[in-house]
Amino acid sequence: MRWNELTDDAGPETPDLFGLKGLIRTVRTPEFSGITFHEVLAKSALNKVPQASSMPFSWTVNPYRGCSHACVYCFARSTHRYLDFDSGTDFDRQVIVKVNIAEVLAAEASRPKWAHDHVALGTNTDPYQRAEGRYGLMPGIISALAENETPMSILTKGTLLRRDLPLLARAAEDVPVEISMSIAVHDDALQQSIEPGTPTTKSRLGAVRAAAELGFDVTVFMMPIMPKLTDSRDHLEAALAAIKSAGAARVVYGALHLRPGAREWFFTWLEREHPELLPRYRRMYARSPYASKEYRKWLGERINPLIDRFELRARSDDDYPQTSRMRGRQRPADVGPQSPPAASFAAPAQQALF
């Protein structure tokens, strides 16, 4: 880990976290066994997405880097290497916390030059991971955006979202607010193996229901769908039935993507848990991080009739972007949908999403 001591003429010496000035302290606590938090002071909160990116939004805010949800397939694992952490265990257990991000965001969003563009939350690591229960950064972020007339979207696996639903409902009276819950695995044993730090599928569906009852058009991200693990007709049918029952308005689905960092970690997990599938996956992802066009076509032909049966609006990650609605209101045409599938982020754009 690269910590450089720098001297600031305006104050005492403060560490520099690979270009991010202001390490306050490193924290370990019994309630987060095995996890280390590095508390830093952020110099900026709003991150501009490069124009060359295909993302349907221009700005992101990420209060955390690293994620205790520990999803084996997470695309963002490789971004931890920018901090001289590894993309495996370190990504799961070394979490950067921008403790002043709400105050910095409020200052940035109140500037006269701020254009009130859509801001996406949850584009890199989850804003409602377990650390949010300790640090409580999201209420300040939501308030800063709402008070400065800034549309926002949230994509999360975290059921701590429910804590902030009343605040989000109040914000939605003034600005567009979109909520998406990521629920990729509807098999309890597999979910706990491949997403060991996440809330259960049942509890996430409960969060979907709670948001829908407040009037939100909730999207569920069925991503990634994994060959021979979650792409059976029975699994997809059970998943869509549960999503519909929870009150979701639509689904976004897509096949597993495996970029460097995630690829190695996923294959290690696969060799340990499902070695019989390792040769198939090595062949399938030998030349590209994406599933083959043929597989994606097959998946669409399997899942789309089920989506129609359950009367859910849907898109695959192959045909993003698409405008969406929140609480019955149409979004402006120049504002993209809620945070897109994490796995669809192009590598050159990743560093700007922090």
N, C-alpha and C positions, 0 to 999 in steps of 0.2 A: 504494500500500500504506500503510495507516494504522498507524504505530508511535507510540505516545504514551509519553513518559517520565513515570513516576510515582515518587513517593518513598514508601518503606515505612519507617515508624518503627522497625521491627524489624531493618532491614538496609539495605544500600546501594540506590541507585537501580536499578530493574529495569524494562525495557520492558514494555509491555502490548500484547498482540496482540488488539486488538478485544475486550477483556474477558477475555482469557486471560493472566493475569499470569505473567511469568517467562521472557522470551526470554533464552536463554543465549548463543547465537551463530548465525550464518548460515554454512553450509558448502557449498563446491563442491569436488568431487574429480574427477580425470581419469577414474576408472572409472565415474562417472555423468555423462557428458558432457551438458551442457545442463540438468542438474537442480540445483536449489538446495534445500538442506535447512535449515529453520528449527527449531532445537532449542529446545524450551520445557519448562518445568516445569509439569506439570498440577496443579491444585489438587484435582481429583477425577477419578476413573476411571469409576465406575459412572454411567451415564446413564439416568434414568427415562423410559420411553416414556409419553407422555400417555395417560390413560385413554380418551380419545376415539379413539385410534388403533385400527385394525383389526389391528395386528400381534399375532401369536400368542406374544409374549414381552413381559416387563415391563421388562427391563434390557438395555443394550448396553454394550460397551467398544470403543472405537476408538482404537488407538495412533497412527494416522496420519490426516492430512487432506490431500486431494490424492492423486493416484495415478499413478505412472509407467506403469501398464498402458495408459493413454491410450486406453481404449475409446471410440470415437466416440459411441456411443449411451448412455454411462453416465448414469443418472438423477441421480447425486450432483453432477454438474458445477455445478448452480445453487447448491449450498451453499457453494462457494468464494467466492461473492460476498459472503457475510457477513464475509469477511476483507478486502474490497476488492480481491480478486484477480478476474480474469475467469474465465469458465467454460470457456474454450477452452484455449489454450496454457498459461496459468497453472495450471490444474487438473492438467495433465500434468507440469509442470516445477517448480512451487513446492510443496514437500511439507512439511507441518508434522509434526514428530516429538515425541511426548510422552515424553521420555527417561526420566522417573521413574515411568511409569505402573504398572509392576509393583509397585513399593513402595507407591504410593498405593492400588492395588487391594487389596493384602494387608491394609493397615490398615483399609480400608472393609469388606472381607468378613469380617474377624475381630471386628467390633463385635457386641455381644450383640443389638442390634436387627435385624441382618441376617437376613432370612427365608429365605435360601438359594434364592431364585428362580432360574429358568433365565436365563442370560446368553448373549446372542447376539454373536458376533464375525464381522465382515464385513458389517455392515448398511449401512455408509456407503461406506468405501473399503477396499481389500483389505488385510488384516493380513499377508499373505504377498507383498506387492509387493516389488520388488527391494531396497528400503531395508531390509527385515527382515534381509537377509543381512549388512548392515553393523551394524545396531543390536541385533539379537537380543532383541527385546522379548517375543516370544510365549512362550518357555519360562517366563519369570517370571510371565506372565499365567496360563498354564495351571496352573502350580504353585499360584499364589495362590488360584485358584478351587477346584482339587481339594483342597487342604489345608483349605479352609473349607467343604467339603461342598456345593459349588455346581455344579449341572448346567450344561453348556455346549454350544454348537454353533458350528461354524466353517463359513463359506461362503467359498470362495476360488477364484481362477484360478491361484494360485501353487504351483509344484511344490516350493518350499522347505518346504512342508508335510511332505514326506518326512523332513526332518531331525528333526521333532518327533513322528513317529509312535510311536516307542518310549515317549516321555513321555506321549503321549495314551493309549496302550494301558495304561500303569500307572495313569493317572488314571481310566480307564474301569473299573478294578476297584473303585473307590470311589464314583464318581458317573456318571450318564448323560453320555455324550460322543457327539455326532453330528457327522459329517463330510459335507460336500457340496462337490462340485467343479463349478464352472461351466464348461461346454463348449458354447458356442452354435454355433460354426462348424466344420464338418468339411470345409472346403476350404482347403488351405494358403495359396493366394494371397490369397483373400478374408480369411482370418483375420489374416494379417500386415498387410493393408491397413487393416482396420477395428479391430483390436486390436493395434497395432504394438508395444506393450511387454510383451505377455503371452508366456508359454511356448507352445510349439507344442501343437497338439491331441494329437499323439502322446505328448508328454511328460506332459501332463495325464492322459491315459488310463493312463499308467504309474503315476502317483501314485494313481489310483483302484485299480489292481490291487494296489499295495503296501498300501494301507489295507485292502482287502478280504481280503488274505492274513493280516492281523492280526486278522481277525474283525469288522471294522466293516461294518455295513450302509450302504454308501455310496450317497448320492443324487447324481445328476448333474442339474444344472440346464441344460436346453436352452432357454436364454433369453438374448436374444430371438430368436424365429424371425421372419425378415424377409421380407416379401412379395417374390416374384420374385428373391430372393437365396439364401434357405436353406429355402424351403418346398416345393421340388419333391419328388416321391415318391422319386426316386433319392437325393437328399441326405438326406432323413429316414431312409430305409431303411439307408443306409450308416452314418449316425450311430448309429442304434439298434443295429445289428449290432456296431459297435465298442464301444459302451457295455456291451452284454451280454457281449462277449468279455472286457472288462476286469474283470468281476466285480461291477459295480454292482448294487444291489438294486432301485433304482427310479429313475424320472426325474420331473422336474417341468418342464413346458413352458409356454410362453406367447408370445403375439405381441408384437412390438415396441411399446413405449410411448415417446412422445416428449414430455417436458415441457419448458417453457422452460429454456434453457441447453443441454440436450442436443439439443433440436429444431434450433436454429440451427446448432450444430456438425455435427450429422448431415447436415443439408441441404447445408452447405458441402462436406462429404466426398462426398455423393451427386452434387452438380453436377460435381465434379472427376472422380470415378471412374466414375459410372454416370448420366450426364446424361439418358439415355433414360428413366430411371425417375423423374426428379424430378417431372414433372407428375402421375404416378400417386400419389406419396407426398404431394404437396401437397393433392391432392383427398382422399386417404384420411385425412389428419390435419388437415384444415382447421378442424374444429369441436371436436376433442377430442384429448387426448394419447393416447387409446386407439384401437386398431384397432376397426373396426366390429363389432357383434354378429354380423353376417352372416359376416364374415371369420373371426372366432373359431370360429363354428360350423363353417364349412367346414374350418378347420384341424383341429379335433377329429375330424371325420369322416374326414379323411385320415390323421392320425397314430395314432389309437386302435387301428385294426386292426393296424397295424405293431407297436405296443407289445404288444398281445396275442400276436402271433406270436412275439415274442422273450421272452415270459413275464416282462415287467418290470412291477412295480407302478408306478402313475403317477397323477399329478394335474396338472391345469392350474392356472395361477395364478388362474383364475376361481373355483375351489372350494377355496381355502385357507380356514381352516387344517385340518390333519389330523394326528392323532398319528402318531408313527413309532417305530421300534424301533432300538436300537443293540445290537449284539452279542447279539441274541436276546432282549433284555429289553424289556418294554413300558414306555413312559414313563408317569409319573403322568398322570391325566386332566386335571389343571389346568396342565400344562406343554405349551406349544405345540411345533410341529415346529421343525426347524432353520431357520436364517435364511431368511425367505421371499424370493420373487423381488425383487431390488432394485428393479426397475421398478414394483413394486406399492406402494411407500411413498407414502402420502398427503402432499402438500406441507406441510400444517400441522404434521406430526409430524417433518419432516426435521431441523429444527434440534436437536431433543432427542436425535437419534441419534448425535451427535458424541462 
